[in-house]
Amino acid sequence: MHDYQREFIEFMVRSEVLTFGDFTTKSGRKTPYFINTGRYRTGEQIHRLGATYARAILDRTDIAFDVLFGPAYKGIPLSVATSLVLASEFDRNVGYCFNRKEAKDHGEGGVLVGHALSDGERVLIIEDVTTAGTSIRETVPILRAAADVSLAGLIVSVDRQERGRGASSALAEVADEFEMPTFAIVTIDQVVEHLRGREIDGRVIIDDETDGRIAAYRAEYGA
């Protein structure tokens, strides 16, 4: 792992975004860990988050894109923060846009806010976490209805490395289904490897019991 990935894992813990306990995912699975980017709540946190996404994106030299798209709702601040950092710290001025949950029937109308998509533009989707791929399957038709765009890829904060509809991971299934690269800032394997037995602010985040529960969950749902 790169240093920024290790720092990102600890940043998620300190921000109470990455937590361990008993949770239920959107797909209905009972999970011992949860990633909730809705818990980022300060300017400093969202700036650091955008900087980490930007670094992970630029590390992928095979990814070429013109626009960042953040699916509502959690993808909205991600697209804004990342595009801001790309412009201010990496001299990459790209457009960003996001969708409304309901189409606006007055003013400019429509579903999308921000950059107006044009035919041929390469769109990189930026999400928090993909467990089953449901939100991406809802997102792609919105983009394709707006313009004849090219899907540059999908980036998420953490790859849970769980099965989607079949034996492959949800990210792998999305990649195959929409013929685009998918990647994450870190994987759950990297998270567990870094946090197992490690103290952060005087507390061991993944002790033996939690490690065992994660292993059991991965054995059942892991890709």
C-alpha positions in Angstrom: 0.0 0.0 0.0 1.0 3.6 -0.5 1.3 5.9 2.5 -1.8 7.9 1.5 -3.8 4.6 1.6 -2.7 3.8 5.1 -3.4 7.4 6.2 -6.8 7.1 4.6 -7.8 4.0 6.5 -6.9 5.7 9.8 -8.6 8.9 8.7 -11.9 6.9 8.1 -11.6 5.5 11.6 -11.0 8.8 13.3 -13.8 10.4 11.3 -16.1 7.6 12.5 -16.8 6.7 8.9 -15.4 3.2 9.2 -17.0 1.4 12.1 -17.2 -2.1 13.4 -20.2 -3.7 15.1 -23.5 -5.1 13.9 -25.0 -3.4 10.8 -27.2 -4.2 7.8 -26.2 -3.2 4.3 -28.5 -1.8 1.6 -28.5 -5.3 0.1 -29.8 -6.7 3.4 -26.6 -8.5 4.5 -25.7 -8.5 8.2 -22.2 -7.1 8.3 -19.6 -6.6 11.1 -18.2 -3.4 9.4 -19.7 -0.4 7.8 -18.5 2.5 5.7 -20.7 5.6 5.9 -19.3 8.7 4.1 -22.3 10.6 5.3 -20.4 11.0 8.6 -17.8 13.4 7.1 -19.0 16.7 8.4 -16.3 19.4 8.4 -14.6 21.4 5.7 -11.2 19.8 6.7 -12.6 16.3 6.4 -14.2 16.8 3.0 -11.1 18.5 1.7 -9.0 15.6 2.8 -11.4 13.1 1.3 -11.5 14.9 -2.0 -7.7 15.0 -2.0 -7.5 11.3 -1.4 -9.9 10.5 -4.2 -8.0 12.8 -6.5 -4.7 11.1 -5.7 -6.2 7.6 -6.3 -7.7 8.7 -9.6 -4.4 10.2 -10.8 -2.5 7.1 -9.8 -4.5 5.3 -12.5 -2.7 6.4 -15.6 -5.0 4.3 -17.7 -8.1 6.4 -16.7 -8.9 9.3 -19.0 -12.0 11.4 -18.1 -13.6 14.8 -18.8 -16.3 14.9 -16.1 -16.9 13.5 -12.6 -20.4 12.3 -11.8 -21.6 11.9 -8.3 -24.8 9.9 -7.8 -27.3 11.5 -5.3 -26.9 11.8 -2.5 -23.5 10.8 -1.1 -21.8 11.1 -4.5 -22.6 14.8 -4.6 -20.0 16.1 -2.2 -17.5 13.6 -3.5 -17.7 14.9 -7.0 -17.6 18.5 -5.8 -14.7 18.0 -3.4 -12.6 15.9 -5.8 -13.1 18.3 -8.8 -12.1 21.2 -6.5 -8.9 19.5 -5.4 -8.0 18.4 -9.0 -8.2 22.0 -10.1 -6.6 23.7 -7.1 -3.8 21.2 -6.4 -3.2 19.2 -9.6 -4.1 21.8 -12.3 -6.8 19.5 -13.7 -9.9 21.5 -14.4 -12.7 19.0 -15.1 -16.4 19.3 -15.0 -18.6 17.8 -12.3 -22.3 17.0 -12.2 -24.8 15.0 -10.1 -28.4 14.0 -10.3 -31.6 15.0 -8.5 -33.7 12.2 -7.1 -36.7 13.7 -8.8 -36.7 15.7 -12.1 -37.2 19.4 -11.7 -40.3 20.6 -13.6 -39.5 24.4 -13.5 -36.6 26.7 -14.2 -34.0 24.8 -16.3 -35.7 21.5 -15.5 -34.1 18.1 -15.9 -32.5 15.6 -13.6 -28.8 16.6 -13.8 -27.1 19.6 -12.0 -23.8 21.0 -12.8 -21.8 20.3 -16.0 -24.1 19.7 -19.0 -23.1 16.4 -20.5 -22.2 16.3 -24.2 -21.9 13.5 -26.7 -18.4 11.9 -26.6 -17.5 13.1 -23.1 -15.8 10.6 -20.8 -17.5 10.3 -17.4 -15.9 9.0 -14.3 -18.5 7.9 -11.7 -17.4 8.6 -8.1 -19.2 6.7 -5.3 -18.7 6.0 -1.6 -19.1 2.2 -1.5 -20.6 -0.4 -3.8 -21.9 -3.6 -2.1 -24.2 -5.0 -4.8 -23.9 -2.6 -7.7 -27.5 -1.4 -7.4 -26.8 2.3 -7.4 -24.5 2.1 -10.5 -27.2 0.2 -12.4 -29.5 3.1 -11.6 -26.9 5.7 -12.5 -25.8 4.5 -16.0 -29.2 5.0 -17.6 -29.4 8.5 -16.3 -26.0 9.3 -17.9 -26.9 7.7 -21.2 -30.2 9.5 -21.3 -28.5 12.8 -21.0 -25.9 12.3 -23.8 -24.0 9.7 -25.8 -21.2 9.7 -23.2 -18.4 7.2 -22.6 -18.1 5.5 -19.2 -14.5 6.2 -18.1 -14.8 4.1 -15.0 -16.1 4.0 -11.4 -14.1 4.8 -8.2 -15.3 4.0 -4.7 -13.6 4.7 -1.4 -13.6 1.0 -0.2 -14.0 -2.2 -2.2 -15.8 -4.5 0.2 -14.8 -7.4 -2.1 -18.2 -9.1 -1.8 -20.1 -11.2 -4.3 -22.6 -9.3 -6.4 -25.3 -11.2 -8.2 -23.0 -14.1 -8.9 -19.5 -15.4 -7.8 -17.6 -12.3 -8.9 -17.3 -9.1 -6.8 -19.9 -6.4 -7.3 -17.2 -4.1 -8.7 -16.0 -6.8 -11.1 -19.6 -7.4 -12.2 -20.2 -3.7 -12.8 -16.9 -3.5 -14.8 -18.0 -6.4 -17.0 -21.6 -5.3 -17.4 -20.7 -1.7 -18.4 -17.3 -2.4 -20.0 -15.5 0.1 -17.8 -12.7 -0.1 -15.2 -13.7 -0.1 -11.6 -11.3 0.6 -8.7 -11.1 1.7 -5.0 -8.9 3.8 -2.9 -8.5 0.8 -0.6 -9.9 -2.8 -0.4 -11.3 -4.4 2.7 -8.4 -6.7 2.7 -6.0 -3.7 3.0 -8.2 -2.2 5.7 -8.1 -5.4 7.8 -4.4 -5.9 7.2 -3.6 -2.4 8.4 -5.9 -2.3 11.4 -5.6 -5.8 12.8 -4.1 -5.4 16.3 -3.3 -1.7 15.6 -4.0 1.0 18.2 -5.4 4.3 17.0 -5.8 7.0 19.7 -5.3 4.3 22.4 -7.8 1.8 21.1 -7.3 -1.4 19.2 -9.6 -1.2 16.2 -9.6 -4.8 15.0 -9.1 -7.2 17.9 -9.1 -11.0 17.7 -12.9 -11.2 18.1 -13.7 -8.6 15.4 -11.1 -10.2 13.1 -12.9 -13.5 13.5 -16.3 -12.0 12.7 -14.9 -10.3 9.7 -13.3 -13.6 8.5 -16.6 -15.4 9.0 -18.5 -12.7 7.0 -15.9 -12.8 4.2 -16.2 -16.6 4.1 -19.9 -16.3 3.5 -20.1 -13.3 1.2 -16.6 -12.7 -0.1 -15.9 -12.8 -3.8 
